Amino acid sequence: MNALLLLQRAAVLAVAWLVVSVAVAQQPLVIKPLAEKKVSELPRGELFWRIETFGSLEQANAAAGPWSLVAESAGKVWLFTLGSADASPGKGTKVAEIGPIPRVSANRYLLRINDASGPSGSVTRVHSHPGSEAFFVLTGEQTIGGPNGVKRVEAGHGEAGQGAGTPASPCTTSF
């Protein structure tokens, strides 16, 4: 094989690899709602999400309060409770406490837990929410980019989001 043909094939392979890499990096992050609840008020004080696991849905539902959401994901039963950092300890196995979460003022609130997944490099479009976000990473790493800089959240850790109305673009940086 002559050197020019070999060089052309190498260039085509390099371009094909680049196209595949860009395509993988631009895959959308898959977001699936797990639980949600509408409430007319939020707990008093600084807001934190307390995350616990339970042995069964019945146990988690029995421990749930007015600002709690129960969900099943990744083979576990989860209880997410919005409240103050000094709230009474939960009845499950504590996984994390995330906050403080920026408070917003509204007539009604939607508490929602989503499962976001995808291969490394998966992204969402730049977007904002009328309320605040928080993240907890089970596996891999999440990167949240916005005007306030970039936050990296590793597996087993949580992070309060950018705050209401702030544009952000979460992506997976490893999975």
C-alpha positions in Angstrom: 0.0 0.0 0.0 1.5 3.3 -0.9 2.1 6.0 1.7 -0.4 8.4 0.3 -3.3 5.9 0.4 -2.3 4.8 3.9 -2.2 8.5 5.0 -5.6 9.1 3.4 -7.1 6.1 5.3 -5.5 7.2 8.5 -7.0 10.7 8.0 -10.5 9.1 7.3 -10.2 7.0 10.4 -9.2 10.0 12.5 -12.2 12.0 11.1 -14.5 9.1 11.7 -13.3 8.8 15.3 -13.7 12.5 15.8 -17.3 12.3 14.5 -18.1 9.4 16.7 -16.6 11.2 19.7 -18.6 14.3 19.1 -21.8 12.3 18.6 -21.2 10.4 21.9 -20.4 13.7 23.7 -23.7 15.2 22.5 -26.0 12.5 23.5 -28.9 13.8 25.6 -28.9 13.1 29.3 -32.0 10.8 29.8 -34.2 12.3 32.5 -37.0 10.2 34.1 -39.3 11.6 36.8 -39.4 9.2 39.8 -41.7 11.1 42.2 -43.3 14.5 42.6 -45.6 16.3 45.0 -47.3 19.7 44.9 -47.2 21.6 48.2 -48.6 25.1 49.1 -45.7 26.0 51.5 -42.1 25.0 52.2 -40.6 24.1 55.6 -39.3 27.0 57.7 -35.6 27.8 57.9 -32.7 26.9 55.5 -33.7 24.1 53.2 -31.8 20.8 52.8 -32.7 17.6 51.1 -32.1 14.6 53.5 -31.7 11.4 51.5 -32.3 8.0 53.2 -32.7 4.4 52.0 -35.2 1.9 53.4 -35.7 -1.9 53.2 -39.2 -1.5 51.7 -41.7 1.0 50.2 -43.9 0.4 53.2 -41.2 1.5 55.6 -40.3 4.6 53.5 -43.9 5.6 53.2 -44.5 5.2 57.0 -41.5 7.5 57.6 -42.5 10.1 55.0 -43.6 13.6 56.1 -45.4 16.4 54.4 -42.3 17.4 52.4 -41.1 13.9 51.6 -41.0 11.9 48.4 -40.6 8.1 48.1 -39.0 6.5 45.0 -37.5 3.3 43.8 -34.4 3.5 41.8 -31.1 1.5 41.3 -32.5 -1.4 43.2 -33.2 0.7 46.4 -36.1 2.4 48.1 -35.3 6.1 48.7 -36.9 8.7 50.9 -36.1 12.3 50.0 -37.2 14.9 52.7 -37.0 18.6 52.3 -36.4 20.4 55.6 -33.9 22.1 57.9 -30.5 20.8 58.6 -31.3 20.3 62.3 -34.5 18.3 61.6 -35.0 15.2 63.6 -33.0 12.2 62.3 -34.8 10.0 59.9 -35.7 6.4 60.4 -33.8 5.0 57.5 -30.2 4.8 56.6 -28.9 8.3 56.0 -27.2 8.6 52.6 -26.7 12.4 52.3 -27.9 15.8 53.3 -27.7 18.4 50.5 -27.9 22.1 51.0 -28.6 24.8 51.7 -31.0 24.9 48.8 -31.8 28.4 47.6 -35.3 29.4 48.8 -37.9 30.7 46.3 -41.2 32.4 47.0 -44.3 31.2 45.2 -48.0 30.3 45.8 -47.3 26.6 45.1 -44.3 24.4 44.8 -43.5 21.3 42.9 -41.1 18.9 44.7 -39.7 16.4 42.1 -37.1 13.7 42.1 -35.6 12.8 38.7 -33.3 10.0 37.6 -30.8 11.3 35.1 -28.6 8.9 33.3 -26.5 8.5 30.1 -23.0 7.6 28.9 -20.0 9.9 29.7 -20.5 13.2 27.9 -24.3 13.1 27.9 -25.7 16.7 28.3 -28.9 18.6 28.6 -29.5 21.8 26.7 -28.8 25.0 28.6 -32.0 25.6 30.6 -33.3 27.2 33.9 -36.0 26.4 36.3 -38.4 28.6 38.3 -37.2 26.8 41.4 -34.0 25.5 42.9 -32.2 22.2 42.1 -30.0 19.8 43.9 -28.0 16.9 42.7 -26.9 13.5 44.2 -24.7 11.2 42.1 -25.0 7.4 42.4 -22.3 6.5 39.9 -19.8 8.4 37.7 -19.6 12.2 37.9 -21.9 15.0 37.1 -20.7 18.4 35.9 -23.1 21.4 36.1 -22.0 24.4 34.1 -23.5 27.8 34.5 -22.7 31.5 34.9 -21.5 30.9 38.5 -18.8 28.5 37.2 -18.6 24.7 37.0 -19.5 22.3 39.8 -18.3 18.7 39.7 -20.2 16.2 41.8 -18.6 12.8 42.3 -20.4 9.5 43.1 -21.8 9.4 46.6 -21.9 13.2 46.9 -24.6 15.9 46.5 -24.6 19.5 45.6 -27.1 22.3 45.6 -27.8 23.6 42.1 -27.4 27.1 40.6 -30.7 28.5 42.0 -34.0 29.6 40.4 -33.8 31.2 37.0 -30.1 30.6 36.6 -29.2 29.0 33.2 -27.3 25.7 33.6 -26.3 22.7 31.6 -25.7 19.4 33.5 -23.7 16.6 31.8 -22.1 13.4 32.8 -18.3 13.5 32.7 -17.8 9.9 33.6 -20.2 7.0 34.1 
